[in-house]
Amino acid sequence: MNEELEEQASLYVLGLLEGAEAATFERELETNVTLRAFVDELDEAAALVAYSASPRPLPPELRARVIKQVKSNKTVAFPQRLSWLPWAIAACLAIACSYLVAERLGLRSHITALEQRDFLAQIQIASLSSKLKNAPDANAVVVWDEKKQRGVLKVTQLPRNEADRDYQLWLVDPRYKNPIDGGVFHVANKEALSVPFQPASPVRGAKGFAISLERKGGVTKAEGPIVLLGK
């Protein structure tokens, strides 16, 4: 199994493959026994990690939403894939809650597989929340593979940027004085957007991620306003 399929598998269990990408991957799953076994291993670990986490109460707004649907005799739809990562159980719970509300989410991984395969052991996941008054529901998820020094940014509800502007991703590494450039991207509408990225300099032990609005082409040091922030 090649690295591209392994990356797609991790994104699939993260719930970050959508549309044509997801459909193509699922067709591959139907015929690729090795890939299917790998995804199954990731699936098993989700339960192991989830059951090991201390129970936490649902946010009041989410609990109220579920109860309202139950009382109205409507089907309560939950995402098919819940996600938990060793990086921070509490952070992953926050991600899960936000994606329940946004009807997106997911992540499953197998602890044993992480240790044996050394595939997902270095992966981190972060949820970025909006700092925009005009777009409070904007959010993003960063899936960062430190070993391969690349990741995927999944953005939703972020306002369209002007033609002379670009959004720019930043990675916070304590070894550097300033955040590291993760590349620029353009938002044409508020539909979900997946952006692969690689930092301009090696990043170790990322402590946070941010997205700013910069001039076209990006900058070497953040100048514009921070629109999304998380760790």
C-alpha positions in Angstrom: 0.0 0.0 0.0 1.5 3.3 -1.0 1.8 6.5 1.0 -1.0 8.3 -0.9 -3.5 5.5 0.1 -2.3 5.6 3.7 -2.8 9.4 3.9 -6.3 9.0 2.3 -7.1 6.3 4.8 -6.2 8.6 7.7 -8.3 11.4 6.2 -11.1 9.0 5.6 -11.3 7.9 9.2 -10.9 11.6 10.1 -14.1 12.3 8.1 -12.1 14.7 6.0 -12.6 13.0 2.6 -15.8 14.2 0.9 -17.5 14.1 -2.4 -15.6 12.6 -5.3 -12.5 11.9 -3.2 -14.5 9.9 -0.7 -16.4 8.0 -3.4 -13.1 7.1 -5.2 -11.6 5.9 -1.9 -14.6 3.8 -1.0 -14.5 2.1 -4.4 -10.9 1.3 -3.7 -11.9 -0.1 -0.4 -14.2 -2.6 -2.1 -11.4 -4.3 -4.0 -8.3 -3.6 -1.9 -8.1 -6.1 0.9 -5.0 -4.6 2.4 -6.4 -1.1 2.5 -9.7 -2.4 4.0 -7.7 -4.2 6.8 -5.8 -1.1 7.5 -8.9 1.1 7.8 -10.4 -1.6 10.1 -7.4 -1.4 12.4 -7.9 2.4 12.6 -11.6 1.9 13.3 -10.9 -0.5 16.2 -8.6 2.0 17.9 -11.3 4.7 17.9 -13.3 2.7 20.4 -10.2 1.9 22.5 -9.3 5.5 22.8 -12.8 6.7 23.3 -13.6 4.3 26.1 -10.4 5.3 27.8 -11.4 8.9 28.0 -13.1 10.3 31.1 -16.8 11.0 30.5 -17.6 14.7 29.9 -21.0 16.4 29.9 -22.5 17.5 26.6 -22.5 21.2 25.9 -25.9 22.6 26.9 -26.8 23.7 23.4 -26.0 20.3 21.9 -27.9 18.5 24.6 -30.9 20.7 24.1 -30.8 20.1 20.3 -30.8 16.3 20.8 -33.6 16.3 23.3 -35.7 18.6 21.0 -35.3 16.1 18.2 -36.2 13.2 20.4 -39.3 14.9 21.7 -40.4 15.8 18.1 -40.1 12.1 17.1 -37.5 12.9 14.6 -34.5 10.7 13.9 -31.4 11.9 15.8 -28.6 11.7 13.2 -25.1 11.3 14.5 -22.0 11.3 12.3 -20.8 7.8 11.4 -17.3 8.4 12.5 -16.3 9.8 15.9 -12.7 10.9 16.4 -10.2 10.7 19.2 -6.4 11.3 19.1 -3.7 10.7 21.7 -2.6 14.3 21.2 -5.4 15.6 23.5 -8.6 13.8 24.4 -10.2 17.0 25.6 -9.3 18.9 22.4 -10.7 16.1 20.3 -14.0 16.2 22.3 -14.2 19.9 21.4 -13.7 19.1 17.8 -16.3 16.4 17.9 -18.9 18.7 19.5 -18.3 21.4 17.0 -18.6 19.0 14.1 -21.8 17.5 15.5 -23.2 21.0 15.3 -21.8 21.5 11.8 -22.8 18.0 10.8 -19.2 17.1 10.1 -16.6 15.1 11.9 -14.6 12.1 12.5 -11.5 10.4 13.4 -10.6 6.9 14.4 -7.2 5.4 15.1 -5.8 2.3 16.5 -3.4 2.7 19.4 -1.6 -0.6 18.7 -1.4 0.3 15.0 0.1 3.7 15.9 2.9 2.0 17.8 3.5 -1.0 15.5 3.2 0.8 12.2 4.6 4.2 13.3 2.1 5.7 10.9 -0.2 7.9 12.9 2.0 8.2 16.0 3.3 11.6 14.9 -0.1 13.0 13.8 -1.7 15.9 15.5 -5.1 17.4 15.1 -6.3 20.9 16.0 -9.5 22.7 15.8 -9.4 26.4 14.8 -12.2 28.7 15.9 -13.3 32.0 14.3 -12.1 35.4 15.4 -14.4 37.1 12.9 -17.4 39.0 14.1 -19.0 38.7 10.6 -18.4 35.0 10.5 -18.6 33.5 14.0 -19.3 30.0 12.6 -16.2 29.8 10.5 -13.9 27.0 11.6 -11.1 24.7 10.5 -9.4 21.5 11.4 -5.7 20.9 10.9 -4.3 17.4 10.5 -0.6 17.6 10.9 1.9 14.8 10.2 5.2 15.9 11.8 7.3 13.0 10.5 6.4 13.8 6.9 6.3 17.5 7.5 3.0 17.9 5.7 -0.7 18.2 6.6 -4.2 19.0 5.5 -6.3 22.0 6.4 -10.1 21.6 6.2 -11.9 25.0 6.3 -15.6 25.6 6.5 -17.7 28.8 6.5 -14.8 31.1 6.0 -15.8 34.2 4.0 -14.6 34.7 0.5 -11.5 36.8 0.3 -10.9 39.7 -2.1 -8.9 39.1 -5.3 -5.9 41.1 -3.9 -5.9 39.1 -0.7 -5.0 35.5 0.4 -5.6 33.5 3.5 -2.3 32.2 5.0 -1.7 29.4 7.4 0.8 29.6 10.3 2.3 26.9 12.5 3.6 27.8 16.0 6.9 26.1 16.9 8.6 27.3 20.1 12.0 27.0 18.5 11.2 30.0 16.2 10.6 33.6 17.2 7.8 33.9 14.7 5.2 31.4 13.4 6.2 29.4 10.4 4.5 30.0 7.0 2.2 27.1 6.0 1.2 28.5 2.7 -1.6 30.5 1.2 -5.0 29.6 -0.1 -8.0 31.3 -1.7 -11.7 31.0 -0.7 -14.2 31.5 -3.5 -17.3 30.6 -1.5 -18.3 29.3 1.9 -18.2 25.7 0.9 -15.9 23.3 2.7 -12.3 23.5 1.4 -9.5 21.0 1.8 -5.9 22.4 1.5 -2.8 20.3 1.6 0.2 22.2 3.1 3.9 22.0 3.9 5.6 24.5 6.2 8.4 26.8 4.8 10.7 25.6 7.6 10.8 22.3 9.6 8.3 22.3 12.5 8.7 20.2 15.6 6.2 20.0 18.4 3.7 22.4 16.9 2.0 24.3 19.7 -0.7 26.0 17.7 -2.0 27.0 14.3 -3.5 30.2 13.0 -4.9 31.6 9.7 -4.5 35.3 8.9 -5.7 37.4 6.0 -2.7 38.7 4.1 -1.9 40.5 0.8 -2.0 38.4 -2.4 0.8 35.8 -2.4 1.3 35.8 1.3 4.0 37.2 3.6 7.1 35.9 5.5 5.8 37.3 8.7 2.1 37.7 9.7 0.9 41.3 9.0 -2.9 41.0 8.6 -5.7 40.1 11.1 -5.9 36.6 12.5 -9.2 35.1 11.4 -8.9 31.5 12.8 -6.9 30.3 15.8 -6.4 27.1 17.7 -4.1 24.5 19.1 
